[in-house]
Amino acid sequence: MDLKQDVARVLPENGRALVYMTHGAITAVLPLKESQIVADTELMIVLLRRMGYDVRRK
């Protein structure tokens, strides 16, 4: 079985999920709820600034 088939086998049928891998092997799959988002540092800074916070980088 190739990697795409392995991933497809463990993903939820509907929705979104985070897939954790170690050395090319799937170690965990975390289904996301409708209200959950995945954000990197840059997105968090944008959101905080839009909410009125003063965000400064060190």
ZIZI-V284819 format. One record per backbone hydrogen bond with DSSP energy under -1.0 kcal/mol. CO is the residue of the C=O (numbers start at 1). NH is the residue of the N-H. E is the energy in kcal/mol with one decimal. If there is no record, write none. Layout:
co:CO nh:NH e:E
co:CO nh:NH e:E
//
This chain:
co:2 nh:6 e:-2.0
co:3 nh:7 e:-2.6
co:4 nh:8 e:-2.4
co:5 nh:9 e:-1.7
co:6 nh:10 e:-1.1
co:7 nh:11 e:-1.3
co:16 nh:32 e:-2.7
co:18 nh:30 e:-2.8
co:20 nh:27 e:-3.0
co:20 nh:28 e:-1.4
co:22 nh:25 e:-1.9
co:25 nh:22 e:-2.7
co:28 nh:20 e:-2.8
co:30 nh:18 e:-2.4
co:33 nh:36 e:-1.4
co:40 nh:44 e:-2.1
co:41 nh:45 e:-2.2
co:42 nh:46 e:-2.1
co:43 nh:47 e:-2.7
co:44 nh:48 e:-2.5
co:45 nh:49 e:-2.4
co:46 nh:50 e:-2.3
co:47 nh:51 e:-1.4
co:48 nh:53 e:-2.4
co:49 nh:52 e:-1.5
//
